[in-house]
Amino acid sequence: MGRPFGLCLARALTAEVTIIRRLCKNLFGRHIAAIVLALCASLVTHGKAAAEDVPMWVYHNFPPYVVNEDLREGISFELADMLTAMSDGKYQFNVVVMPRKRLNNRIADGAPGMVLWANPAWFGDSDRTRFLWSAPVLNDQNDVISPTEVSFQYDGPGSLDGRMLVGVTGHRYPGVDGMIETGSVERIDVNAEDALVRFIASGRGEVAIVAQSAARYFVQKHELGEAVHFSGTPHSSYQRHILFQPELAPVHAYVQDALTRLQQSPDWAAAVDRYALDLALQPQRPEN
């Protein structure tokens, strides 16, 4: 396989600059030579290969993954910027927020890209043969929360019998959905995780199931630590990875290495603390 055209052109132009400069000085003088040399330098610069655009698809459109899409706030954007900077101009990672249904269509169409905060089981790839996967990036779980005055301790779906469960519209809760259908658990819905946490903190809801990464972010943001109780037993536990389309093998290899190097990054350590995350790849903080 030959060298990229842009790289070959840049090297050829660079090699010719000295010859052109000497000829111009002899024929036209120093001033004209400087102008020609500047034009040559511009050609060399434009001959360099541009960074490869890599879409980073995110369907978790809520904090801490996406805090403000317009302002590019959230751990997804910070990770994209860090990976771009670490690639030394080779890759440009761009976060694209979309609903899960549209994401499924992109994947089915074979569009090149990567999916943040995914799990093989959620994409029908438990044996990891359809896609490429990163090492675990984030440890997460669905926590069971309640008002502090209730301090509900979850002990399996049966412990919810007779309770009122607060959920997020459209979300399913394995092991509990059947009890809701039979009427042994009453369910009321709110439109987002932020509203769910505040609903519980206010005492209007009895018990709720919510991703720990979102729950702890909102408890910290709204200073609700004394108002919300976390059960010692979660509803379920899992790890979040990064999914890559098979044709992005070089990007997959780069990201795997970069994630390991991020453990030494003070910026990554600051992001972990800011978003109250439990990362599988913990940053190594300097000792005080």
Secondary structure, 3 states (H helix, E strand, C coil): CCCCHHHHHHHHHHHHHHHHHHHHHHHHCHHHHHHHHHHHHHHHHHHCCCCEEEEEEECCCCCCCCCECCCCECHHHHHHHHHHHHCCCCEEEEEEECCHHHHHHHHHCCCCCEEEEECHHHHCCCCCCCCEECCCCEEEEEEEEEECCCCCCCCCHHHHCCCEEEEECCCCCCCCHHHHHHCCCEEEEECCHHHHHHHHHCCCCCEEEEEHHHHHHHHHHCCCCCCEEECCCCCEEEEEEEEECHHHHHHHHHHHHHHHHHHHCHHHHHHHHHCCCCECCCCCCCCC
